[in-house]
Structures are given as C-alpha cells and as structure tokens.
Amino acid sequence: MKKILLLGFLASIISLSAQTYSISPAKTVTFSAPFNNVTINDIYMMNTGGSTLSVTWERISINVPSGWDYSMCDLGTCHTGIPQGPTTMSTSNVSGPQAFLGLNIDPSNIAGSGSVKVRVYVTGNPSTADTITWYVNAVAAGLKENSADNELKVYPNPVKDKLFIATENKEIRSIMITDITGRVIMAANDSSFAGQLDLSELQKGYYILKVDTKGGTLYKMIIKE
C-alpha cells in the first residue's frame, strides 16, 4: 500500500511539473497607446509541457493616469477593468498551445505613462509565479520616437542610474531629456557630455531623450525605474 501511495505521489509531482510554459514575447514589455483609441498588447504563456496547461493570474498593481480606460482579456473572457483575481484559464478550452493575457488601454487624450503588473503561475503552484509587467506611454503630439537602433544606442533601458548613449557615425552636439509634456528635465552640450548621463535622481516614469547631431535630431523613449 505504501508503494502504491508513493507512486501516486510521484506521479502527481511529475504531472504538475509537466504543465510548464514559456512567456512570449517577454515578462516585461513597453508599448505606446495613441490618443482616443484602444491599444491591445498580448503576452502569451506558451505551453511547453505537452499536455493541458492551466494558468492562474492575479493582479499586483495598476498605476495609470486618472482618466485612462483599461481592461484585461485572458483565454477565457474579457474582464471589466482588471480584477484582483485569482483568475484561472486553461488551454483545454480552445485549440492551441498557449494561454494569454491581453492588456487593453485607451488613454483618451491624456498624455502620460503608466504600468500594470500581474503574477502568473501554473494553477496550484503559486510558489513558482512569474511577474508580468506592461509599461504604457501615451505621448503628446510631436514627441515621437524616430531613431533606429543602429542610429542611436541607449542602454540600459529601463534605467536606474547611469544611462549610456552612443550614435552611429554622428557627432553629438547636445543632449536633452524632457518629460512627456515637453518640459526640459536635463540638458548637456557636447563639451559636458561624456557618453553617459546620471539619472539616479530622476523620478520613475517615461521621458524623451533628444540627441541633436550634425546629421539631424534623434529621439528615444526612456523608462526610469
């Protein structure tokens, strides 16, 4: 009898560990939401266990400007707002190998930035939870990121303290950081800029990096953690 119980216990562990997933495209994503429109951003839990995948998710935090509309869709339904949870979804409900969470944002005409965080885990196993984070930005008209990665290299982004900046064969004349309303937060000319900026005192949020070069002006969205 003990052997049978032990085998059953081991089988349950194997079954639980087989219900695994990978997250796509990433645990943390950043996207822009245009004014007066609903933007949907999906993050997938790809089933890698070869059997039914049951995923539970719970809200951690919502930090968005007052006046933004938001909601969350999962594999089972679209919810009004973002419920606290726990909410469970299972890939057995549809044909396909993945579950997903879709964040829906409509910023109206309110410029600002925000974040939404949830935790996801294989149902019944919260000790192995992953944190999923969406960073959302609604940019005021005229402040549009226009630089290709090979033109302007900025890292790390998101940044906590030191931000490193380099251009591809373009001489930098000046550097400026503004908030999303266009207010200048920091500026440096070519003589004072040494390839990096100290942003440790900057408040958390979204900012626009403006790099003026001899070849033109380049923009990049910066996230301060």
MARTIKE-227921 format. One line per field, with one value per residue: x, y, z of N, C-alpha, C in turn; chain. Coordinates in nm, 3 decimals, decimal comma. Example, Ala and Ser with C-alpha at 12.3 -4.5 7.8 and 13.67 -1.06 7.14 Angstrom:
residues 2
npx <- [1,319	1,285]
npy <- [-0,569	-0,225]
npz <- [0,780	0,708]
capx <- [1,230	1,367]
capy <- [-0,450	-0,106]
capz <- [0,780	0,714]
cpx <- [1,320	1,290]
cpy <- [-0,330	0,003]
cpz <- [0,780	0,787]
chain <- [A	A]
end
This chain:
residues 225
npx <- [0,083	0,197	0,385	0,222	0,093	0,316	0,402	0,181	0,198	0,443	0,375	0,189	0,350	0,519	0,330	0,244	0,480	0,511	0,333	0,421	0,537	0,645	0,719	0,606	0,609	0,797	0,863	0,845	0,715	0,704	0,496	0,334	0,042	-0,190	-0,376	-0,728	-0,803	-0,821	-0,564	-0,420	-0,224	-0,071	0,049	0,192	0,154	0,326	0,262	0,471	0,470	0,338	0,085	-0,244	-0,255	-0,296	-0,335	-0,303	-0,377	-0,306	-0,379	-0,128	-0,059	-0,191	-0,101	-0,184	-0,258	-0,523	-0,833	-0,768	-0,888	-0,905	-0,866	-0,866	-0,806	-0,825	-0,757	-1,006	-1,205	-1,305	-1,246	-1,410	-1,233	-0,948	-0,949	-0,890	-0,844	-0,774	-0,763	-0,838	-0,723	-0,738	-0,572	-0,719	-0,960	-0,963	-0,848	-0,512	-0,176	-0,129	-0,183	-0,300	-0,258	-0,416	-0,367	-0,568	-0,572	-0,697	-0,610	-0,764	-0,745	-0,529	-0,212	0,056	0,208	0,217	0,181	0,116	0,095	0,099	0,082	0,164	0,107	0,149	-0,149	-0,229	0,030	0,162	0,407	0,598	0,561	0,556	0,629	0,457	0,487	0,355	0,456	0,324	0,280	0,146	0,193	0,238	0,137	0,373	0,595	0,766	0,915	1,185	1,418	1,632	1,765	2,032	2,115	2,097	2,213	2,108	2,143	2,138	1,790	1,484	1,623	1,815	2,018	2,288	2,285	2,382	2,491	2,521	2,602	2,569	2,824	2,769	2,817	2,768	2,593	2,435	2,253	1,933	1,682	1,341	1,019	0,707	0,537	0,691	0,847	1,164	1,397	1,664	1,979	2,261	2,564	2,796	3,047	3,020	2,910	2,978	2,933	2,757	2,476	2,373	2,103	2,000	1,866	1,630	1,276	1,063	0,931	0,825	1,028	1,155	1,432	1,635	1,857	2,076	2,244	2,506	2,401	2,130	1,833	1,772	1,546	1,450	1,262	1,271	1,274	1,249	1,337]
npy <- [-0,121	0,127	0,158	0,195	0,435	0,603	0,590	0,707	0,964	1,052	1,045	1,251	1,471	1,465	1,505	1,766	1,914	1,880	2,049	2,306	2,634	2,886	3,234	3,476	3,779	3,861	3,895	4,154	4,429	4,713	4,961	5,193	5,395	5,532	5,842	5,848	5,589	5,232	5,033	4,718	4,488	4,184	3,920	3,602	3,277	3,019	2,684	2,434	2,183	1,970	1,884	1,952	2,289	2,478	2,795	3,039	3,375	3,683	4,012	4,252	4,530	4,849	5,130	5,400	5,703	5,914	5,897	5,740	5,456	5,109	4,754	4,392	4,103	3,748	3,401	3,297	3,502	3,851	4,100	4,348	4,625	4,542	4,261	4,166	3,896	3,555	3,441	3,187	3,020	2,786	2,586	2,385	2,474	2,580	2,527	2,505	2,594	2,777	3,002	3,335	3,682	3,984	4,320	4,604	4,934	5,261	5,580	5,807	6,148	6,202	6,272	6,078	5,829	5,487	5,180	4,828	4,543	4,192	3,865	3,540	3,188	2,829	2,666	2,600	2,603	2,840	2,918	2,930	3,156	3,396	3,738	3,964	4,252	4,545	4,839	5,145	5,410	5,721	5,953	6,303	6,503	6,538	6,456	6,213	5,901	5,844	5,720	5,476	5,162	5,131	5,388	5,535	5,439	5,336	5,256	5,106	5,033	4,988	5,224	5,270	5,424	5,512	5,617	5,518	5,653	5,647	5,724	5,629	5,696	5,970	6,297	6,422	6,707	6,817	6,712	6,634	6,584	6,541	6,558	6,384	6,585	6,775	6,935	7,050	6,849	6,782	6,880	6,883	6,995	6,935	6,961	6,904	6,656	6,319	6,073	5,946	5,972	6,073	5,953	5,900	6,056	6,113	6,099	5,807	5,693	5,787	5,928	6,156	6,126	6,347	6,384	6,588	6,598	6,641	6,530	6,548	6,537	6,304	6,085	5,914	5,695	5,686	5,486	5,532	5,354]
npz <- [0,000	0,080	-0,120	-0,341	-0,275	-0,268	-0,533	-0,653	-0,546	-0,654	-0,921	-0,933	-0,883	-1,107	-1,304	-1,241	-1,276	-1,544	-1,662	-1,789	-1,899	-2,133	-2,155	-2,383	-2,571	-2,380	-2,024	-1,942	-2,108	-2,327	-2,457	-2,683	-2,659	-2,865	-2,869	-2,793	-2,875	-2,867	-2,757	-2,779	-2,606	-2,607	-2,401	-2,404	-2,262	-2,340	-2,398	-2,293	-2,200	-2,320	-2,252	-2,115	-2,017	-1,733	-1,615	-1,365	-1,282	-1,110	-1,007	-0,941	-0,935	-1,045	-1,208	-1,351	-1,535	-1,413	-1,572	-1,787	-1,969	-1,903	-1,939	-1,903	-2,095	-2,099	-2,169	-2,131	-2,107	-2,149	-1,920	-1,718	-1,645	-1,442	-1,272	-0,927	-0,884	-0,764	-1,107	-1,335	-1,627	-1,899	-2,142	-2,247	-2,324	-2,577	-2,916	-2,946	-2,836	-2,627	-2,351	-2,273	-2,180	-2,229	-2,233	-2,242	-2,342	-2,336	-2,363	-2,385	-2,443	-2,290	-2,203	-2,076	-1,860	-1,757	-1,565	-1,545	-1,345	-1,311	-1,159	-1,267	-1,273	-1,282	-1,228	-0,894	-0,807	-0,679	-0,578	-0,773	-0,924	-1,194	-1,262	-1,457	-1,652	-1,787	-1,945	-2,027	-2,257	-2,339	-2,570	-2,603	-2,883	-3,145	-3,001	-3,087	-3,112	-3,323	-3,399	-3,535	-3,416	-3,489	-3,529	-3,292	-2,991	-2,681	-2,348	-2,015	-2,074	-1,953	-1,711	-1,412	-1,291	-1,426	-1,761	-2,075	-2,382	-2,730	-3,071	-3,418	-3,613	-3,598	-3,500	-3,179	-3,078	-2,874	-2,580	-2,456	-2,210	-2,176	-2,011	-2,083	-2,153	-2,268	-2,108	-2,012	-1,854	-1,820	-1,955	-2,177	-2,330	-2,605	-2,493	-2,224	-2,216	-2,163	-2,275	-2,108	-1,884	-1,561	-1,410	-1,167	-0,979	-1,096	-1,116	-1,121	-1,431	-1,767	-2,023	-2,275	-2,474	-2,639	-2,892	-3,041	-3,339	-3,590	-3,811	-3,782	-3,570	-3,315	-3,149	-2,849	-2,647	-2,297	-2,008	-1,671	-1,392]
capx <- [0,000	0,285	0,446	0,120	0,077	0,437	0,399	0,079	0,251	0,544	0,306	0,127	0,458	0,561	0,222	0,244	0,599	0,499	0,249	0,511	0,514	0,742	0,649	0,641	0,747	0,885	0,792	0,826	0,701	0,675	0,426	0,271	-0,103	-0,231	-0,493	-0,864	-0,803	-0,789	-0,445	-0,417	-0,092	-0,084	0,164	0,149	0,214	0,335	0,262	0,588	0,462	0,279	-0,046	-0,326	-0,191	-0,386	-0,259	-0,375	-0,315	-0,355	-0,333	-0,036	-0,075	-0,229	-0,058	-0,206	-0,318	-0,667	-0,897	-0,742	-0,970	-0,823	-0,930	-0,779	-0,864	-0,744	-0,800	-1,147	-1,302	-1,256	-1,296	-1,426	-1,120	-0,853	-0,988	-0,784	-0,816	-0,712	-0,843	-0,774	-0,752	-0,683	-0,561	-0,812	-1,082	-0,952	-0,743	-0,392	-0,082	-0,092	-0,275	-0,251	-0,318	-0,416	-0,396	-0,633	-0,556	-0,742	-0,573	-0,842	-0,649	-0,449	-0,072	0,106	0,268	0,165	0,226	0,027	0,169	0,025	0,163	0,106	0,170	0,075	-0,255	-0,197	0,172	0,194	0,545	0,684	0,495	0,630	0,569	0,445	0,474	0,335	0,478	0,243	0,307	0,067	0,283	0,178	0,163	0,502	0,703	0,759	1,043	1,209	1,554	1,657	1,860	2,170	2,147	2,111	2,219	2,082	2,135	2,023	1,659	1,475	1,747	1,804	2,109	2,369	2,235	2,490	2,438	2,617	2,542	2,640	2,890	2,707	2,875	2,666	2,605	2,374	2,163	1,825	1,578	1,217	0,909	0,621	0,468	0,788	0,922	1,304	1,440	1,809	2,041	2,408	2,621	2,899	3,165	2,995	2,859	3,089	2,884	2,662	2,401	2,335	1,959	1,964	1,775	1,510	1,161	1,023	0,834	0,866	1,091	1,202	1,572	1,655	2,000	2,099	2,371	2,529	2,319	1,988	1,791	1,724	1,464	1,435	1,182	1,348	1,196	1,326	1,286]
capy <- [0,000	0,241	0,175	0,250	0,575	0,674	0,602	0,807	1,096	1,086	1,070	1,383	1,570	1,465	1,566	1,909	1,975	1,873	2,160	2,421	2,731	2,993	3,361	3,541	3,797	3,884	3,921	4,299	4,489	4,856	4,996	5,324	5,394	5,659	5,907	5,819	5,461	5,120	4,958	4,587	4,426	4,047	3,839	3,463	3,168	2,911	2,552	2,354	2,056	1,865	1,844	2,067	2,391	2,562	2,909	3,133	3,507	3,772	4,150	4,306	4,675	4,930	5,268	5,472	5,835	5,924	5,926	5,631	5,336	4,988	4,625	4,277	3,981	3,627	3,295	3,264	3,611	3,988	4,148	4,490	4,663	4,434	4,207	4,127	3,754	3,483	3,401	3,071	2,988	2,655	2,568	2,282	2,540	2,617	2,455	2,588	2,557	2,885	3,092	3,470	3,796	4,099	4,447	4,699	5,070	5,378	5,695	5,924	6,246	6,236	6,230	6,025	5,696	5,401	5,041	4,726	4,424	4,076	3,745	3,422	3,064	2,706	2,656	2,515	2,612	2,984	2,944	2,948	3,259	3,496	3,871	4,021	4,397	4,630	4,983	5,207	5,551	5,800	6,065	6,423	6,521	6,598	6,388	6,079	5,833	5,826	5,674	5,332	5,114	5,148	5,530	5,582	5,328	5,382	5,139	5,015	5,097	5,085	5,264	5,307	5,534	5,558	5,592	5,530	5,699	5,649	5,735	5,561	5,788	6,102	6,377	6,477	6,848	6,841	6,610	6,690	6,493	6,610	6,469	6,361	6,709	6,861	7,014	7,010	6,795	6,777	6,916	6,883	7,021	6,838	6,973	6,849	6,520	6,223	5,941	5,892	6,066	6,022	5,972	5,838	6,143	6,132	6,023	5,697	5,731	5,791	6,052	6,162	6,163	6,419	6,393	6,673	6,565	6,713	6,467	6,563	6,515	6,169	6,074	5,780	5,689	5,634	5,448	5,541	5,262]
capz <- [0,000	0,087	-0,252	-0,430	-0,239	-0,308	-0,678	-0,686	-0,511	-0,754	-1,048	-0,927	-0,896	-1,246	-1,382	-1,216	-1,334	-1,689	-1,705	-1,787	-2,004	-2,154	-2,174	-2,509	-2,614	-2,266	-1,900	-1,935	-2,241	-2,332	-2,580	-2,688	-2,681	-2,925	-2,811	-2,838	-2,944	-2,779	-2,796	-2,713	-2,604	-2,556	-2,358	-2,414	-2,186	-2,439	-2,334	-2,327	-2,128	-2,399	-2,200	-2,081	-1,933	-1,656	-1,563	-1,279	-1,275	-1,006	-1,020	-0,841	-0,924	-1,160	-1,189	-1,476	-1,510	-1,397	-1,699	-1,882	-1,960	-1,916	-1,911	-1,928	-2,152	-2,090	-2,260	-2,108	-2,119	-2,133	-1,793	-1,698	-1,561	-1,417	-1,143	-0,836	-0,900	-0,875	-1,223	-1,397	-1,767	-1,937	-2,286	-2,291	-2,368	-2,718	-2,988	-2,948	-2,731	-2,538	-2,284	-2,294	-2,112	-2,317	-2,168	-2,332	-2,290	-2,411	-2,279	-2,423	-2,496	-2,172	-2,211	-1,950	-1,861	-1,651	-1,562	-1,492	-1,310	-1,264	-1,139	-1,330	-1,231	-1,308	-1,127	-0,781	-0,774	-0,676	-0,534	-0,891	-1,004	-1,271	-1,265	-1,591	-1,640	-1,904	-1,934	-2,132	-2,272	-2,433	-2,592	-2,659	-3,026	-3,180	-2,933	-3,144	-3,125	-3,466	-3,423	-3,550	-3,315	-3,532	-3,529	-3,155	-2,897	-2,545	-2,259	-2,017	-2,087	-1,844	-1,646	-1,271	-1,259	-1,539	-1,895	-2,172	-2,510	-2,840	-3,204	-3,525	-3,706	-3,593	-3,392	-3,091	-3,045	-2,744	-2,527	-2,375	-2,163	-2,140	-1,975	-2,200	-2,189	-2,333	-2,010	-2,009	-1,726	-1,814	-2,082	-2,177	-2,461	-2,643	-2,409	-2,092	-2,229	-2,166	-2,316	-2,012	-1,800	-1,429	-1,393	-1,039	-0,905	-1,175	-1,070	-1,208	-1,533	-1,907	-2,065	-2,412	-2,494	-2,765	-2,922	-3,159	-3,403	-3,716	-3,913	-3,752	-3,432	-3,288	-3,028	-2,793	-2,524	-2,184	-1,892	-1,547	-1,290]
cpx <- [0,086	0,348	0,348	0,100	0,195	0,439	0,296	0,126	0,353	0,479	0,242	0,230	0,502	0,458	0,221	0,360	0,592	0,416	0,329	0,479	0,635	0,663	0,699	0,552	0,845	0,799	0,763	0,821	0,669	0,604	0,364	0,123	-0,144	-0,358	-0,623	-0,872	-0,770	-0,669	-0,440	-0,276	-0,102	0,050	0,115	0,225	0,212	0,351	0,381	0,582	0,397	0,146	-0,124	-0,253	-0,297	-0,304	-0,351	-0,301	-0,384	-0,298	-0,238	-0,061	-0,122	-0,189	-0,068	-0,271	-0,469	-0,729	-0,869	-0,843	-0,881	-0,906	-0,831	-0,860	-0,769	-0,802	-0,949	-1,243	-1,230	-1,325	-1,317	-1,318	-1,021	-0,883	-0,868	-0,745	-0,820	-0,811	-0,768	-0,818	-0,681	-0,682	-0,653	-0,940	-1,080	-0,848	-0,622	-0,307	-0,053	-0,212	-0,222	-0,321	-0,304	-0,458	-0,452	-0,627	-0,614	-0,713	-0,660	-0,747	-0,556	-0,308	-0,026	0,168	0,213	0,221	0,118	0,111	0,074	0,124	0,089	0,180	0,084	-0,024	-0,219	-0,052	0,217	0,338	0,639	0,630	0,596	0,555	0,573	0,415	0,455	0,369	0,409	0,273	0,212	0,139	0,208	0,221	0,298	0,619	0,703	0,898	1,068	1,345	1,559	1,764	2,004	2,212	2,177	2,104	2,209	2,065	2,188	1,893	1,551	1,610	1,719	1,894	2,184	2,306	2,349	2,430	2,550	2,542	2,631	2,693	2,823	2,764	2,765	2,695	2,548	2,279	2,056	1,729	1,458	1,118	0,814	0,537	0,561	0,870	1,065	1,344	1,591	1,864	2,192	2,455	2,736	3,022	3,146	2,946	2,974	3,040	2,785	2,595	2,367	2,188	1,910	1,864	1,642	1,396	1,126	0,920	0,895	0,921	1,132	1,347	1,584	1,804	2,017	2,238	2,388	2,445	2,170	1,959	1,730	1,650	1,461	1,352	1,266	1,252	1,286	1,261	1,306]
cpy <- [0,126	0,268	0,237	0,399	0,659	0,694	0,706	0,947	1,143	1,119	1,209	1,493	1,580	1,534	1,717	1,977	1,974	1,987	2,290	2,513	2,821	3,119	3,430	3,665	3,817	3,905	4,070	4,354	4,637	4,886	5,134	5,309	5,528	5,712	5,856	5,691	5,352	5,045	4,831	4,532	4,291	3,990	3,696	3,374	3,044	2,777	2,470	2,215	1,943	1,814	1,970	2,161	2,475	2,669	2,998	3,266	3,594	3,911	4,185	4,456	4,735	5,073	5,340	5,606	5,827	5,966	5,824	5,520	5,214	4,866	4,514	4,163	3,866	3,523	3,266	3,375	3,744	4,047	4,299	4,536	4,548	4,377	4,168	3,982	3,681	3,441	3,293	3,056	2,859	2,641	2,459	2,343	2,575	2,527	2,546	2,564	2,665	2,949	3,234	3,567	3,916	4,226	4,545	4,838	5,171	5,501	5,819	6,024	6,293	6,182	6,180	5,888	5,617	5,262	4,954	4,602	4,314	3,963	3,628	3,298	2,945	2,687	2,555	2,523	2,759	3,014	2,967	3,059	3,348	3,629	3,924	4,170	4,461	4,774	5,048	5,356	5,612	5,932	6,183	6,440	6,588	6,532	6,242	6,021	5,803	5,768	5,523	5,291	5,136	5,294	5,580	5,463	5,384	5,262	5,175	5,094	4,991	5,107	5,301	5,424	5,583	5,518	5,618	5,557	5,702	5,659	5,665	5,664	5,925	6,179	6,444	6,623	6,878	6,727	6,679	6,578	6,577	6,508	6,462	6,482	6,808	6,946	6,961	6,969	6,804	6,812	6,915	6,914	6,924	6,844	6,910	6,705	6,424	6,082	5,879	6,005	5,998	6,055	5,920	5,923	6,167	6,046	5,914	5,746	5,727	5,929	6,041	6,207	6,226	6,439	6,471	6,642	6,650	6,654	6,480	6,532	6,376	6,168	5,929	5,791	5,623	5,601	5,452	5,451	5,321]
cpz <- [0,000	-0,049	-0,349	-0,403	-0,285	-0,458	-0,722	-0,658	-0,614	-0,888	-1,049	-0,941	-1,041	-1,333	-1,366	-1,285	-1,486	-1,744	-1,697	-1,904	-2,019	-2,189	-2,300	-2,529	-2,498	-2,142	-1,882	-2,076	-2,225	-2,463	-2,567	-2,720	-2,739	-2,860	-2,874	-2,921	-2,843	-2,836	-2,712	-2,719	-2,534	-2,513	-2,345	-2,316	-2,275	-2,368	-2,383	-2,264	-2,204	-2,348	-2,168	-1,985	-1,865	-1,586	-1,480	-1,278	-1,171	-1,029	-0,907	-0,824	-1,056	-1,128	-1,324	-1,444	-1,496	-1,531	-1,807	-1,860	-1,981	-1,883	-1,944	-1,988	-2,127	-2,183	-2,246	-2,137	-2,119	-2,011	-1,796	-1,600	-1,551	-1,280	-1,058	-0,855	-0,767	-0,983	-1,298	-1,542	-1,803	-2,087	-2,336	-2,347	-2,516	-2,784	-3,000	-2,827	-2,629	-2,470	-2,308	-2,199	-2,206	-2,244	-2,272	-2,269	-2,388	-2,325	-2,301	-2,489	-2,386	-2,187	-2,075	-1,969	-1,744	-1,659	-1,501	-1,466	-1,263	-1,238	-1,200	-1,282	-1,274	-1,194	-1,019	-0,737	-0,770	-0,635	-0,652	-0,981	-1,076	-1,262	-1,407	-1,576	-1,777	-1,867	-2,055	-2,136	-2,375	-2,451	-2,652	-2,805	-3,047	-3,111	-2,975	-3,159	-3,272	-3,497	-3,436	-3,451	-3,357	-3,539	-3,388	-3,060	-2,755	-2,455	-2,121	-2,026	-2,068	-1,771	-1,500	-1,237	-1,382	-1,673	-1,993	-2,310	-2,613	-2,972	-3,306	-3,624	-3,712	-3,474	-3,311	-3,060	-2,907	-2,711	-2,444	-2,335	-2,122	-2,085	-2,094	-2,238	-2,257	-2,238	-2,000	-1,867	-1,709	-1,952	-2,067	-2,318	-2,488	-2,554	-2,271	-2,097	-2,247	-2,199	-2,220	-1,934	-1,669	-1,406	-1,259	-0,960	-0,977	-1,119	-1,170	-1,309	-1,672	-1,942	-2,212	-2,413	-2,633	-2,786	-3,052	-3,214	-3,530	-3,828	-3,889	-3,607	-3,419	-3,156	-2,981	-2,665	-2,415	-2,070	-1,770	-1,443	-1,152]
chain <- [A	A	A	A	A	A	A	A	A	A	A	A	A	A	A	A	A	A	A	A	A	A	A	A	A	A	A	A	A	A	A	A	A	A	A	A	A	A	A	A	A	A	A	A	A	A	A	A	A	A	A	A	A	A	A	A	A	A	A	A	A	A	A	A	A	A	A	A	A	A	A	A	A	A	A	A	A	A	A	A	A	A	A	A	A	A	A	A	A	A	A	A	A	A	A	A	A	A	A	A	A	A	A	A	A	A	A	A	A	A	A	A	A	A	A	A	A	A	A	A	A	A	A	A	A	A	A	A	A	A	A	A	A	A	A	A	A	A	A	A	A	A	A	A	A	A	A	A	A	A	A	A	A	A	A	A	A	A	A	A	A	A	A	A	A	A	A	A	A	A	A	A	A	A	A	A	A	A	A	A	A	A	A	A	A	A	A	A	A	A	A	A	A	A	A	A	A	A	A	A	A	A	A	A	A	A	A	A	A	A	A	A	A	A	A	A	A	A	A	A	A	A	A	A	A]
end
